[in-house]
Amino acid sequence: MKTTADGVPGEQVEPAAIPRLGTTWFDRGAGYWLRRIAHGCFQLALLLFAGLVVTAFYAGFWEAVGVPRSARTAVYAVTAIACLLSLVAGFVRTRRAPVEIPTPEQAWREHRSRQRRNAASAAGGRWTLLLLAPVLPATVAWAIGTWAAPTLARRTAAEIGAREDYERRVREQEERAEAARPLPPRNRAERRHGRR
């Protein structure tokens, strides 16, 4: 237990850990930037790999359907434009969307829930892949746009929520310390009475 300057016992308020960043968000030092950049690069690598697989699948799909080479060029041009528009739309929409600022506990719950959803969709999404073949490249471009918006933000929503939670706990601690501090005597009679 820590003692304040007034002699009132107080406790050090520790920052809460958040998913992927731990407590490094608090001082935003080298460890913070290393984690944030590494996580962003990992996510981008996964999305680019998915884009590569989807592009190969997409090209094979049009060949299997039997579309002539000249028509495929037109289809690829339309797809490229759709991908570019999807990328920009995903980025802009995600950037402008209202962000719910989670507490650290809510951030952890959402992180675990997202992991479960990703595992379930990976298992069940194989048949959907065949049905969505014509729009898959645009879908991956949309995903890259929605990934880029929060990743390139100065602070993530989880960081903002953790900072607000930390500041709230510091205020509560200061209020408890203020309430525990003895009041100064008002006049000499109270001072003499206090000495006895």
N, C-alpha and C positions, 0 to 999 in steps of 0.2 A: 504494500500500500504506500502511496506517495503522500507526502505532507506538503501542503501549500505554504505560502509565505506567512499566512495568518496563523499557522499552526493547526489548521483544520485538515483532518485526513481527507485525501482525495485519491481517485484512481486514474491511471493513465488510460485514455480512450484509444483503443486500437482500431485501425481501419479494417473493414471487413474484406474478405477475399471474394473476388468475382471470377466467373468462369474464364479460363484461358489466360487471365492476367494476374491472378492471385492478388497480392496487395501492392504490386508494383505500380498500379495506377496512382497511388497516393503521392509519390515523389517524382514519377515519370522520368526516371533515370535511364541508364543504358539497358538494364534488364527489361524494363517496360517496352522500350522501342524494339529490342531484339525479339521479344515475344510477339509483339504486335505485327512486326514485319514478317516474321517467320510464319505466323498463322495466316496472314494475308497471302503470302506467296504459296503456301500449301493449298489454300482454297482456290487460288487462281490456277495452280497447276492441275488440280482436280477438274476444274471447269474447262480448261483448255484441252485436257485429255478427253473429257466427255464430248467436247466439240469436235475433236479429231475423229473419235469413234462414230459420232453422229454423222459427220460429213462423209466418211467412208460408207456407212450404212445407207445414207441418202443417195450417194452416187450409184451404189449397187442396186438400190430400189428402182431407180429410173432405168437402169440397164435391164434389170429383170422384167420390168413392165414392157420393155421393147420400144421405148421412145427413141426416135431417130436422133442422131448426133446433133443436127442443126436445131432441132426442137429442144434438146437437152441444154444447149448453150443459152437459149432464151429462158428456160426454166431456172438455170443457175443464176442468170442475171437478175431475174425477179426475186429469187431466193436471197441473193446478196443484198439487194435493196431492202427486202423485208428484214433481214438480219440486222442491218445498220439501223433501220427505224426502230426495231425491237430493242436493240441495245440502248439507244438514246432514250426511248420511252421508259424502259425499265429503270434507267438511272434517274431520270427526271421525276418519275412517279414516286420512287423510293425516297428521293431527296426531299420532295415536297410533302410526303405523307406525314401526318402527325405521329410523333414518336411517343409511345408510352414509356415513361421513365420508371424502370423497375427498382425495387429495393434489392439488396444483394440476395436475399432469400428467394425473391421472385425470379431473379436472373438465373439462379441455380436450378429452380424448378423448370423454367423454360428451356434451359440447356439440356436437362435430362429428358424432357418431353420431346425436344427436337431430335435427340439421338434415337429415341424409340420410334418416332415417326419415320426417320430416315431408314432405319432397318426394315420397317414394315413396307415402306414404299419400294425399297430395293427388291424385295422378294415378290411383291405383287405387281410391279410395273412392267414386267417383260412383255405381256400381251398388249398393253397400252402402247408400248414402243412401236409395235407393228402398225397399229391403227393411226398413230400420229406421225408416221414417217414423212409425209410431205411438209409438215410444219416443224419438224424437230430442230433444224438449224436455227430458225427464228426463236424457238423456245429456249435453246441454249444461249443465244445472244441476249435474250431477256434476262436469263439467270445471271449472266455476267454483268449486265447493267445493274441489276438489283444487288449483286454482290459488291460492285464498285462503290455505290453511293455510301453505305455505312462504313466500308473499309477505309475510304479516303476522307472520312469526317475527322475533324480535329479530336473530338472526344466521342466515345461510343455511348449509347443510352445507358448501358450497365455502369459505366464510369460515372456518368452524371448522377445516376441513382445512388451509387455508393458514396459519392461526395456529399449529396444531400443527407443521406443517412448518417454519415460521420458527423457532419455539422450539427444535425439534430441531437445526436448523442452527446456531443461536446456541450451544447447549450443546456441539455438536461443535467449533465454533470456539474456545470457551473451553477445552475439553479439549486441543486442539492447542496453544493458547498456553501452557497450564500445562505440557504436556510439553516444550515448547521452552525454557521458562525455565530458566536454569542454577540448580543447587542451591547453597545457601549453604554455605561451608566449615564443617566441624564443630568443628575445634579449631585452636589456634594453629599447629600443625605444617602442617596443610593450608593455612592462610592464607599462611604463609611460603613454602611450596612453590608456591602459586598465584602469588605475586609474582615468582618467578624465571622 
